[in-house]
Amino acid sequence: MDKTFNRSVRIAQELQKKIAIIIQHSLKDPRIKGIVTVSQVQMSKDLSHAQVFVSFFNIEEKLNIKKFLIILNQTSGYIRKLLCKNMRLRIIPNIIFYHDDSLLKGNYISMLLNNLEKK
């Protein structure tokens, strides 16, 4: 019997919600306030590591994206501490932030399709 909605998926979804709330409301850094959205969380099988994929609004330059990822990865310990207070897990996973560029790719494809319609 294959479980398609196993525990790691449920925990990843809950982490996604909690991390998004923490970034928007609890982080005091004004550089990332309001421009970060958590798009996906992938958990390891043993639930000890979480890959958090984030998208940035109004940022096009790769240097700025790298700078914001460094800021988020530096605050991952504080985010883990707040998650420990909010979630009832035995092990709070290590968090590593990655850039999710699917929003940029979607905009590019949309632009290409609009150009085809004009022709």
C-alpha positions as CSV (number, residue, x, y, z in Angstrom):
1,M,0.0,0.0,0.0
2,D,1.6,3.2,-1.2
3,K,1.0,6.3,0.8
4,T,1.0,9.4,-1.4
5,F,0.4,11.8,1.5
6,N,2.9,10.7,4.0
7,R,4.2,12.4,7.1
8,S,7.1,14.2,5.5
9,V,4.7,15.9,3.0
10,R,2.4,17.0,5.8
11,I,5.3,18.4,7.8
12,A,6.6,20.1,4.7
13,Q,3.3,21.8,4.2
14,E,3.1,22.9,7.8
15,L,6.6,24.2,7.7
16,Q,5.9,26.2,4.6
17,K,3.0,28.0,6.3
18,K,4.9,28.6,9.5
19,I,8.1,29.8,7.8
20,A,6.1,32.2,5.6
21,I,4.4,33.7,8.7
22,I,7.8,34.0,10.5
23,I,9.4,35.7,7.6
24,Q,6.6,38.2,7.2
25,H,5.9,39.0,10.8
26,S,8.8,38.0,13.1
27,L,11.9,38.9,11.2
28,K,13.0,42.5,11.9
29,D,15.3,42.9,8.8
30,P,13.7,45.6,6.6
31,R,15.7,44.4,3.6
32,I,13.6,41.3,3.2
33,K,10.3,42.4,4.6
34,G,7.5,42.0,2.1
35,I,9.6,40.7,-0.9
36,V,9.9,37.0,0.0
37,T,7.4,34.3,-0.4
38,V,7.9,30.6,0.5
39,S,6.9,28.6,-2.6
40,Q,7.8,25.1,-1.5
41,V,9.5,23.0,1.2
42,Q,11.1,19.6,0.6
43,M,11.9,17.4,3.6
44,S,14.5,14.7,3.8
45,K,13.3,11.1,4.6
46,D,14.4,11.3,8.2
47,L,12.9,14.8,8.6
48,S,16.2,16.4,9.8
49,H,16.7,18.7,6.8
50,A,14.4,21.0,5.0
51,Q,15.0,22.7,1.7
52,V,13.0,25.9,1.6
53,F,12.4,27.4,-1.9
54,V,11.7,31.1,-1.9
55,S,10.7,33.6,-4.6
56,F,11.5,37.3,-4.5
57,F,9.3,40.0,-5.8
58,N,10.7,43.1,-7.7
59,I,14.2,41.6,-7.9
60,E,15.8,40.9,-11.2
61,E,19.5,40.9,-10.5
62,K,21.3,37.7,-9.6
63,L,23.6,39.5,-7.1
64,N,20.6,40.8,-5.1
65,I,19.1,37.3,-5.1
66,K,22.3,35.8,-3.7
67,K,22.5,38.6,-1.1
68,F,19.0,37.9,0.1
69,L,19.6,34.1,0.2
70,I,22.6,34.8,2.4
71,I,20.5,36.9,4.7
72,L,17.8,34.2,4.9
73,N,20.4,31.4,5.5
74,Q,22.0,33.5,8.3
75,T,18.6,33.8,10.0
76,S,17.8,30.1,9.7
77,G,18.8,29.5,13.3
78,Y,16.4,32.1,14.6
79,I,13.7,30.7,12.4
80,R,14.3,27.2,13.8
81,K,14.1,28.6,17.3
82,L,10.7,30.1,16.5
83,L,9.5,26.9,14.8
84,C,10.5,25.0,17.9
85,K,8.1,27.1,19.9
86,N,5.3,26.8,17.3
87,M,5.5,23.2,16.2
88,R,5.3,20.0,18.2
89,L,8.1,18.0,16.6
90,R,10.8,16.0,18.3
91,I,13.4,17.2,15.8
92,I,13.2,20.6,14.1
93,P,14.9,20.3,10.8
94,N,17.9,22.2,9.6
95,I,16.7,24.9,7.2
96,I,18.5,25.8,4.0
97,F,17.0,28.4,1.7
98,Y,17.1,28.1,-2.1
99,H,15.9,30.4,-4.9
100,D,12.8,29.3,-6.8
101,D,13.0,30.8,-10.2
102,S,9.7,29.3,-11.5
103,L,8.1,32.7,-11.3
104,L,10.7,34.3,-13.6
105,K,10.4,31.4,-16.0
106,G,6.6,31.7,-16.0
107,N,6.9,35.4,-16.8
108,Y,9.3,34.7,-19.6
109,I,7.1,32.0,-21.1
110,S,4.1,34.4,-20.8
111,M,6.1,37.1,-22.6
112,L,7.0,34.7,-25.4
113,L,3.3,33.7,-25.8
114,N,2.2,37.3,-25.9
115,N,4.8,38.0,-28.6
116,L,3.5,35.1,-30.7
117,E,0.0,36.4,-30.5
118,K,1.0,39.9,-31.7
119,K,2.7,38.4,-34.7
